[in-house]
């Protein structure tokens, strides 16, 4: 399948850009555009962490949670962040 020059350029720019922490806006735009987050490990893992933090906050704001539910939600958020940080560390060693 032939790819357009624009698509190739976009993918190269993504792969070669300096690894800066993603903003929530960038993460949401990537999810909205592709339905997923992908890219270099230095961007994808922090992007997933940003997305997990964003989603947990939005859930806490959108639903009337009990203190126990809120505690479990933020415990899940923190556990996911730790798993993503460990995955990033392992990806860097590879």
Secondary structure as UniProt FT lines:
FT   HELIX           5..16
FT   HELIX           24..34
FT   HELIX           41..62
FT   HELIX           67..93
//
